Amino acid sequence: MLNRLWFGFFLTAAIAALARWLVGDDAGVFAAIVASLFDMAELSVKVMVLLFGTLTLWLGFLRIAEQAGVVDGLARLFGPLFERLMPGVPRGHPAIGLITLNFTANALGLDNAATPIGLRAMRELQTLNASQDTASNAQILFLVLNASSLTLLPVTVFMYRAQAGAHDPTLVFLPILLAHFAANLTGLLSVAVMQRLRLWDPVVLVWLGGGGLLLSAFLAFLFSLSAVALASLSSLLGNLVLFGVIVAFLCVGMWKRIPLFESFIDGAKQGFDVAKDLLPYLIAMLCAVGVLRASGALGYALDGVRWLAQHAGLDTRFVDALPTALVKPLSGSAARAMLIETMNHSGVDSFPALLAATIQGSTETTFYVIAVYFGAVGIRRVRHAVGCALLADLAGVLASIAVCYWFFG
């Protein structure tokens, strides 16, 4: 699947470039494509430098948590649920605790912590995998849930809107949550269908229902706050939880008489080993994405959607926000650029800008997640992971459009 997809990026880019040259008389498209190859290769190295530091830091603290028994405790707590969702993972396995930590960090918008923990979880799942290069069912479910965006506090979207002069930067908070829920649910259901998981199991229903009630109570509290208080709480909560987790790991480790410094160094060395294997996968995926963008293929896709909407008699305002939707699965930085451009061009509180912000907050950079998470363990055969992840992305985009028309007209 990944081989065909990667080839498809280059083939689509080649066809689009030829069309721009022969039909649009744009001979410079090929120079742009070649330049994008080198730009993406350079970007891959910059991303790796960031990952080296982040992975080294967080896997060091994570090693302390492991030796102190924090990860094992989480594994025992959530064992009954993951025993049903991931039948191939034994109850109490360290991967379950790491997955729980990863989901929690993602939900709070702690990307710098979530990625290293997620990579460690993927490596633990790989120890249970009978194949060295084919993704297991548990790995696919874990990746799809990560790729369907788990963030409940989209602080960065609020920040972009505030920088653009929005009167209420958090105006899109509820639309993002609703669209985000649609993406998560679609990702879970699509994997459940492919893997024949029994989501109606009483244990699963109790856990998911209980989690839903807690989430509803938290959201009810958030909705009671003013826009200023909500934005302030979102920023404070993220930083407070991030530092609080570090202090908690250290305190538990000290209580259990763990050699803190030596444990941190041991985990940091593992982070270095994980990071150095990712560069080839990042270069391969980001270069393919860069070529696709530079060729103008995304522009042709956007024109096609606008033409279809017009002939179907639909309101076409949503089309102006689709650049963010089209590039978000391919590149997070490109999606941010598209969001900022839409806000500047249409106005920060215009319908296209509000929709673009909602899409930005409720979808994920799917191909980057696939490259990093599967690349860390050498997975090349991803089976139904890409299809389920893209289906979740599509659900997030469609839900964003529907919710924004509902909220903003």
Residue pairs with C-beta under 8 A, 6 or more apart in sequence:
1 381
1 382
1 383
1 384
1 385
1 386
1 387
2 370
2 380
2 381
2 382
2 386
3 380
5 386
6 284
6 285
6 288
9 288
9 289
9 291
9 292
10 288
10 291
12 292
12 295
12 297
13 33
13 291
13 292
13 294
13 295
13 297
14 295
15 297
16 295
16 296
16 297
16 300
17 29
17 30
17 33
17 295
17 296
19 296
19 300
20 26
20 29
20 295
20 296
21 27
21 29
21 30
29 294
29 295
29 296
32 294
32 295
33 291
33 294
33 295
35 294
36 287
36 290
36 291
36 293
36 294
37 287
37 290
37 291
39 290
40 283
40 286
40 287
40 289
40 290
40 291
41 283
41 286
41 287
43 286
43 290
43 333
44 279
44 282
44 283
44 286
44 287
45 279
47 282
47 286
48 275
48 278
48 279
48 282
51 115
51 275
51 278
51 372
52 271
52 272
52 275
52 276
54 112
54 115
54 116
55 115
55 116
55 119
55 271
55 272
55 274
55 275
56 268
56 271
56 272
56 275
57 116
57 268
57 271
58 112
58 113
58 116
58 117
58 271
59 116
59 120
59 267
59 268
59 270
59 271
59 274
60 263
60 264
60 265
60 266
60 267
60 268
60 271
61 245
61 246
61 249
61 250
61 264
61 267
62 71
62 98
62 101
62 116
62 117
62 120
62 249
62 267
63 263
63 264
63 266
63 267
63 268
63 270
64 249
64 250
64 253
64 258
64 260
64 263
64 264
64 267
65 71
65 101
65 249
65 252
65 253
66 72
66 94
66 267
67 253
67 256
67 258
67 263
68 249
68 252
68 253
68 255
68 256
68 258
69 252
69 256
70 97
70 248
70 249
70 252
71 94
71 97
71 98
71 101
72 92
72 94
72 97
73 97
74 96
74 97
74 100
74 101
75 91
75 92
75 93
75 94
75 95
75 96
75 97
75 100
76 91
76 92
77 100
78 96
78 97
78 99
78 100
79 91
79 92
79 96
80 91
80 203
80 207
81 203
81 204
81 207
82 89
82 91
82 96
82 99
83 89
83 91
83 203
84 197
84 198
84 201
84 203
84 204
85 141
85 197
85 204
86 96
86 137
86 138
86 141
86 142
87 137
88 128
88 136
88 137
88 138
89 95
89 96
89 125
89 128
89 138
90 128
93 124
93 128
94 124
95 121
95 124
95 125
95 128
95 138
98 117
98 118
98 120
98 121
98 124
99 121
99 142
101 117
101 121
102 114
102 117
102 118
102 121
102 146
103 145
103 150
105 111
105 113
105 114
105 117
105 245
106 114
106 118
106 146
106 150
106 151
107 150
107 151
107 152
107 153
108 151
108 152
108 153
108 237
108 238
108 241
108 242
109 151
109 152
109 153
109 154
109 155
109 156
109 234
109 238
110 238
110 241
110 242
112 242
113 242
113 245
114 146
115 372
116 271
116 274
118 142
118 146
118 373
119 274
119 372
119 373
119 376
120 270
120 274
121 142
122 139
122 142
122 143
122 373
122 374
122 376
122 377
123 274
123 376
123 377
125 136
125 138
125 139
125 142
125 377
126 136
126 139
126 377
126 379
128 136
128 138
129 135
129 136
129 139
129 377
130 136
131 381
132 378
133 378
133 379
133 380
133 381
134 379
134 380
134 381
134 383
135 143
135 374
135 379
135 381
135 382
135 383
135 385
137 195
139 374
139 377
139 379
139 385
140 191
140 194
140 195
140 382
140 383
140 384
140 385
140 388
141 188
141 191
141 195
142 373
143 369
143 370
143 373
143 374
143 385
143 389
144 187
144 188
144 190
144 191
144 385
144 388
144 389
144 392
145 184
145 187
145 188
146 364
146 369
146 373
147 187
147 364
147 366
147 369
147 370
147 389
147 392
147 393
148 183
148 184
148 186
148 187
148 188
148 363
148 364
148 389
148 392
148 393
148 396
149 180
149 183
149 184
149 361
149 362
149 363
149 364
149 396
150 184
151 180
151 361
152 177
152 180
152 215
153 234
153 237
153 238
154 172
154 173
154 176
154 360
154 361
155 234
155 235
155 238
157 172
157 176
157 339
157 357
157 360
157 361
158 169
158 170
158 173
158 231
158 234
159 169
160 336
160 339
160 340
160 343
160 357
160 360
161 169
161 171
161 172
161 343
161 348
161 357
162 169
162 231
164 340
164 343
164 344
164 348
164 353
165 348
166 348
166 349
167 349
168 227
169 227
169 231
170 227
170 230
170 231
170 234
171 227
171 349
171 354
172 354
172 357
172 358
172 361
173 222
173 230
174 223
174 407
175 354
175 358
175 400
175 403
175 404
175 407
176 357
176 358
176 361
176 362
176 400
177 219
178 399
178 403
179 358
179 359
179 361
179 362
179 396
179 397
179 399
179 400
179 403
180 361
180 362
180 396
181 399
182 362
182 395
182 396
182 398
182 399
183 362
183 363
183 392
183 393
183 395
183 396
183 399
184 392
185 395
186 391
186 392
186 394
186 395
186 396
187 388
187 389
187 391
187 392
187 395
188 199
189 199
190 387
190 388
190 391
190 392
191 197
191 384
191 388
192 199
194 384
194 388
198 204
199 205
199 208
222 230
222 233
225 233
250 260
253 260
253 263
254 260
274 376
277 375
277 376
277 378
278 371
278 372
278 375
278 376
280 375
281 371
281 372
281 374
281 375
282 371
282 372
282 375
284 371
285 367
285 368
285 370
285 371
286 331
286 368
286 371
289 330
289 331
289 334
289 367
290 331
292 298
292 330
293 327
293 330
293 331
293 334
298 323
298 326
298 327
301 326
302 319
302 322
302 323
302 326
305 319
305 322
306 316
306 319
309 315
309 316
309 318
309 319
310 316
315 405
317 351
317 352
317 355
318 351
318 352
318 355
318 401
318 404
318 405
320 342
320 346
320 352
321 342
321 351
321 352
321 353
321 355
321 356
321 359
323 338
323 341
323 342
323 356
324 335
324 338
324 339
324 342
324 356
324 359
324 360
325 356
325 359
325 363
325 397
325 400
327 334
327 335
327 338
328 335
328 359
328 360
328 363
328 364
328 365
328 393
329 363
329 364
329 365
329 366
329 367
329 390
329 393
330 365
330 367
330 368
331 365
331 368
332 365
332 368
335 360
335 365
336 360
338 356
339 353
339 356
339 357
339 360
342 352
342 353
342 356
343 353
343 356
343 357
346 352
346 353
347 353
351 404
351 408
351 409
354 404
354 408
355 400
355 401
355 404
355 408
358 400
358 403
358 404
359 396
359 397
359 400
362 396
362 399
362 400
363 393
363 396
363 397
363 400
364 393
366 386
366 389
366 390
366 393
369 389
370 382
370 385
370 386
370 389
374 380
374 382
374 385
